Structures are given as structure tokens and as C-alpha cells.
Amino acid sequence: MSPTSQAQVRVRACAKINLTLRVLGIHPDGYHELRTTFQSLALHDTLTLTRRRGPFEIASSDPACPQDETNLVWKAAARLWSDAGRKGDLAGVHVHITKRIPVQAGLGGGSSDAAAALRALRVLWKVNLDDAALHEIGRGLGADVGFFLQGGTALGVERGDLLFQLADVQPAWVVLARPDFGVSTKDAYAWWDEAYIRAGRRLDVGRGQAGEWVNDLQAPVTARHPRIAELIHQLGRQGARFSAMSGSGSAVFGLFDDHEEAERAAARVGRAGVTTWLTRTVGRQAYLRATAPRVS
């Protein structure tokens, strides 16, 4: 396996929201049984991978983004390096991550960066692994990584990593709002666990009418961070046809049919010192085109 003659690959890593997230219980191994609907967004990070001599390195425009072995990009690269049969320490690539997706926001930035790195390194290293093998690597890295290798709208079951492609949802403008704090995924699920145990492991996981979008993590997270609930209600008052917390938070989203209405909502919510983004949903085919590695 020889390196490509091209020195650099750029790739986008798109954000996601969870249109629904049902937590159905806890497995004996500690993992949670999930049923979630992922939706990809146009908001994205950009990874620039440059082939060079020396050790593997990660740099980022966001100091909150890990730049060592704890970053999923590093773990993705190490796994692909090993599966491709390369020997010795991971080396020969510098990765720069231009961050636009906030960390600890429930928007999947770390997982999306990992999926983007897998796509880009397969090209840069000329790795002879098909999409199915890449998906297996992704599943081993985290429940969301596999989704970011396909995008669009998808149902995730079991740990959220067993995926079924769905028809693209109705296109929408999306206003994202994030308070001045993050929520760790570990904490959000621990808070759900507390409620589950207090209820004698009999939480009403079947609540909600057929077709209704529900995030089961929203109640335990907003109980500790009421500012998140305020933002959800504020987006609703600004005209969102649906608003909720994404994943484990702390970001919330509102879906709008009209671009100008969405712009006004983002501006009004942002006046309260909250960071907002205006983006849109992205269907699967558009996602695959947008996130294809670009060699230069």
C-alpha cells in the first residue's frame, strides 16, 4: 500500500440532530437500548489532512477540541492504520480541524470528524477497504460514527449503531441555539439512569403518540439545566414547527419552513447572549456529495 502522490485531502464533517431519541432500557453491560432518528445538517467542520514526515498530529481552531489520542479522529486513524496492515506507530499525517460544530452540544461533532477522517484517510493512504469495512470500523468507534458515513435521515436501534436508512424528511431550515455551557453524554445518560432506577426500572418508555418526536434525555437534562428548556420554548414561540434538545444537549433546535422566519428567530434568540446558527437539513444524496473527500 503506497501513499497517494497527492499531499492533501479536505473533507467536510456535517452535524446532526436527533429528531427522536427513545431510551428503552439498560443492558447488563451498561449500554443503553436506543431508538433514535438521526438527521444530517449542512453545518459542518472541515478537516484538512496533509501527508508529511513525522508523527501523526491533530490541530484545531477550537481549543476545546482534544488534540491528542482522546480525539476520535486519532482513534479512527489508528484503527484504519491497523486494519490496513500498516506496522509501527501511527505517523505521516497532520490533521487540522476547522471547528464550526460546538463540542458537548449533542450535534455529533466528534463522531462526524471521525467519520470524515476515515473517508479522507482511505483516499490519502489508498486503503483497499470497502464501505462495509469502513462502517464496521465506525461502529467500533462510537454509536454515531456509522451514521456519519451515510448521512440523510436514518433510524438507529440497539446502541444507535444498527442503522436503517429512511426516506429524507421534509426539508427544513434549522435554528440551533446553544447556551454558554455544554453537557457531557456520560452525565446525560447517568441522569436518565437515576430516574430509571428511582422508578423501579419502570419508566414509561412507550409514552408519546405514534409518529411523535420525543427525546427521553430532555427531561433529566433540563431538570438540571432549565436554561435549555427555556430555549426550546423560545424557539417554539418564534414559530418553529418543532423544537427540542438534540441528543444529550446542550444545543437545542427548531425546525422552520420559511427561511426569513428562521433568520428572525435566530437573531431574536441570539440577543439573549446565546450562540445561534442557521442551517438546513441535508438529504442523503446531497450529504454524500458534500462530504466526499477532495484531493489537492
C-alpha positions in Angstrom: 0.0 0.0 0.0 1.8 3.1 -1.2 0.8 6.6 -0.2 -1.0 8.7 -2.9 1.1 11.1 -4.8 -1.2 13.9 -3.8 -0.3 15.6 -0.5 -3.5 16.8 0.9 -7.2 15.8 1.3 -10.0 18.1 2.5 -13.3 16.7 3.8 -16.4 18.1 5.4 -17.9 16.7 8.7 -21.6 17.6 9.0 -23.5 18.0 12.2 -26.6 16.0 13.1 -29.7 16.4 15.2 -31.8 13.7 16.8 -35.4 14.1 15.7 -36.3 11.5 18.2 -34.3 9.7 20.9 -36.0 6.9 23.0 -34.1 5.2 25.7 -35.7 1.8 26.2 -33.6 0.4 29.0 -30.1 -0.5 30.2 -28.2 -3.7 29.2 -26.3 -5.7 31.8 -23.1 -4.3 30.2 -24.2 -0.8 30.9 -25.1 0.2 27.4 -28.5 1.8 26.7 -31.0 0.3 24.3 -31.9 3.2 22.0 -34.3 4.0 19.2 -33.3 7.3 17.6 -33.9 9.1 14.3 -30.8 10.9 13.0 -30.9 13.8 10.6 -27.9 15.4 9.0 -27.4 19.1 8.7 -25.4 21.5 6.4 -23.4 22.9 9.4 -20.0 21.3 9.2 -16.4 21.1 10.4 -13.7 20.9 7.8 -10.8 18.5 8.1 -7.6 19.1 6.2 -5.3 16.1 6.2 -1.7 16.7 4.9 0.8 13.9 4.3 4.2 14.7 5.8 7.1 13.1 7.6 6.9 12.7 11.4 4.4 11.6 13.9 0.6 11.8 13.5 -0.7 15.1 14.7 -4.0 16.9 15.2 -4.5 20.7 15.5 -7.8 22.5 15.8 -9.2 26.0 15.5 -11.2 25.3 18.7 -9.1 24.9 21.9 -11.9 22.8 23.4 -11.3 20.2 20.8 -8.9 17.4 22.0 -5.7 17.3 20.0 -4.3 14.0 21.4 -5.2 10.3 21.5 -8.5 11.0 23.1 -9.8 12.6 19.9 -12.0 10.2 17.9 -10.1 11.3 14.8 -6.9 9.9 16.3 -8.7 6.7 17.2 -10.2 6.4 13.8 -6.8 6.8 12.2 -5.2 4.3 14.4 -7.9 1.7 13.7 -7.7 2.3 9.9 -3.8 2.1 10.1 -4.1 -1.3 11.8 -6.8 -2.7 9.6 -4.8 -1.7 6.5 -1.9 -3.7 7.7 0.5 -0.9 8.5 3.1 -1.6 11.1 4.7 0.6 13.8 3.3 3.8 15.3 0.7 5.9 13.6 2.6 8.5 11.6 2.9 10.6 8.4 -0.2 12.8 8.6 -1.1 16.2 10.1 -4.9 16.8 10.6 -6.2 20.3 11.0 -9.8 20.5 12.2 -11.6 23.8 11.5 -14.4 23.6 14.1 -17.8 25.0 13.5 -19.8 22.4 15.3 -19.7 23.2 19.1 -18.4 20.5 21.5 -20.7 18.9 24.1 -23.7 20.1 22.3 -25.4 16.9 21.1 -24.7 17.6 17.5 -22.2 14.8 16.9 -19.2 16.9 16.0 -16.6 14.5 17.3 -18.2 11.4 15.7 -18.6 13.3 12.4 -15.0 14.3 12.5 -14.0 10.7 13.0 -16.2 9.5 10.0 -14.7 12.3 7.9 -11.2 11.2 8.8 -11.9 7.6 7.8 -13.2 8.7 4.4 -10.2 11.0 3.9 -7.5 8.6 5.1 -8.8 5.8 2.9 -8.1 8.1 0.0 -4.8 9.6 1.3 -3.4 6.2 2.2 -5.0 4.3 -0.7 -6.5 1.8 1.7 -8.3 -1.1 -0.1 -11.3 -1.3 2.3 -14.9 -1.1 1.0 -17.7 0.9 2.6 -18.9 -2.1 4.6 -15.5 -2.5 6.3 -15.3 1.3 6.9 -18.8 1.1 8.6 -17.5 -1.7 10.9 -14.6 0.5 11.9 -17.1 3.3 12.5 -19.3 1.2 14.7 -16.4 0.2 16.8 -15.5 3.8 17.5 -18.9 5.0 18.6 -22.7 4.7 18.1 -23.0 7.8 15.9 -19.9 7.3 13.7 -21.6 4.8 11.4 -24.4 7.3 10.7 -22.0 10.0 9.6 -20.7 7.6 7.0 -24.1 7.6 5.3 -26.0 10.7 6.4 -29.5 11.8 5.4 -32.3 10.5 7.7 -31.7 7.2 9.4 -33.2 5.1 12.2 -30.6 3.9 14.8 -31.5 1.0 17.1 -29.7 -1.1 19.7 -27.0 1.3 20.8 -28.0 3.6 18.0 -25.3 2.0 15.8 -27.6 -0.5 13.9 -28.8 1.7 11.1 -31.7 1.7 8.7 -31.9 4.3 6.0 -35.2 6.2 5.9 -36.7 8.5 3.3 -35.5 12.0 3.6 -37.6 14.1 5.9 -39.4 17.2 4.7 -36.6 19.8 4.1 -36.4 22.5 6.8 -34.4 25.4 7.9 -32.9 24.7 11.3 -32.1 27.2 14.0 -29.6 25.8 16.5 -29.1 27.5 19.9 -26.5 26.6 22.5 -26.2 28.1 26.0 -22.9 29.0 27.4 -22.3 25.5 28.8 -22.0 22.0 27.5 -23.5 18.7 28.6 -21.4 15.6 28.6 -23.1 12.5 27.1 -21.9 10.5 30.1 -23.7 12.8 32.5 -26.9 12.9 30.5 -27.3 9.2 30.5 -26.3 9.0 34.2 -29.1 11.3 35.0 -31.5 9.2 32.9 -30.3 6.1 34.8 -31.1 7.8 38.2 -34.6 8.4 37.1 -34.9 4.9 35.7 -33.7 3.3 38.9 -35.9 5.6 41.1 -38.9 4.5 39.1 -38.1 0.8 39.8 -36.9 0.3 36.2 -40.5 1.0 35.0 -40.2 4.3 33.2 -43.0 4.9 30.7 -40.7 4.4 27.7 -43.7 3.9 25.5 -45.2 7.4 26.1 -45.9 9.6 23.1 -48.3 9.1 20.3 -47.3 7.3 17.1 -45.1 9.4 14.9 -44.5 11.9 17.7 -40.9 13.1 18.2 -39.6 12.6 21.7 -36.2 13.0 23.4 -36.1 10.9 26.6 -32.9 12.6 27.7 -34.5 16.0 27.6 -36.4 15.8 30.9 -33.4 14.7 33.1 -31.1 17.2 31.4 -33.4 20.2 31.6 -34.2 19.4 35.2 -30.6 20.3 35.9 -30.2 22.9 33.2 -33.5 24.8 33.0 -31.9 27.2 30.5 -32.2 24.5 27.9 -35.9 24.2 28.4 -36.3 28.0 28.1 -34.5 27.9 24.7 -36.8 25.1 23.5 -39.9 27.1 24.4 -38.4 30.3 23.0 -37.9 28.7 19.6 -41.4 27.5 19.7 -42.7 31.0 20.4 -40.6 32.2 17.4 -42.6 30.0 15.1 -40.7 26.7 15.0 -43.0 23.8 13.9 -41.0 21.6 16.3 -38.3 22.4 18.8 -36.3 20.1 21.1 -32.9 19.3 22.6 -30.6 17.4 20.3 -29.1 14.2 21.6 -27.7 14.7 25.1 -27.6 18.5 24.8 -26.8 21.2 25.4 -27.8 22.5 21.9 -31.5 22.8 21.0 -33.0 23.1 17.6 -36.1 24.5 15.9 -37.4 23.5 12.5 -38.8 26.2 10.2 -40.3 26.0 6.8 -39.6 29.7 5.9 -36.0 31.0 5.6 -36.8 34.5 6.7 -38.8 33.4 9.7 -35.8 31.2 10.7 -33.4 34.1 10.3 -35.6 36.3 12.5 -35.8 33.5 15.1 -32.0 33.0 15.2 -31.5 36.8 15.6 -34.1 37.1 18.4 -32.8 34.1 20.4 -29.3 35.3 19.9 -30.0 38.6 21.5 -30.1 36.9 24.9 -26.4 36.1 24.7 -27.0 32.7 23.3 -24.9 31.4 20.3 -27.1 30.5 17.4 -26.6 29.0 13.9 -28.9 29.0 10.9 -28.5 25.9 8.8 -30.7 23.4 7.0 -31.4 19.7 6.7 -29.5 17.7 4.1 -30.8 14.6 2.3 -28.7 11.5 1.8 -27.6 12.1 -1.8 -26.7 15.7 -1.1 -24.8 14.6 2.0 -22.7 12.0 0.2 -21.8 14.6 -2.4 -21.0 17.3 0.2 -18.8 15.0 2.3 -16.8 13.3 -0.4 -13.1 13.8 0.1 -11.4 16.5 -2.1 -7.8 15.8 -3.1 -5.4 18.7 -3.9 
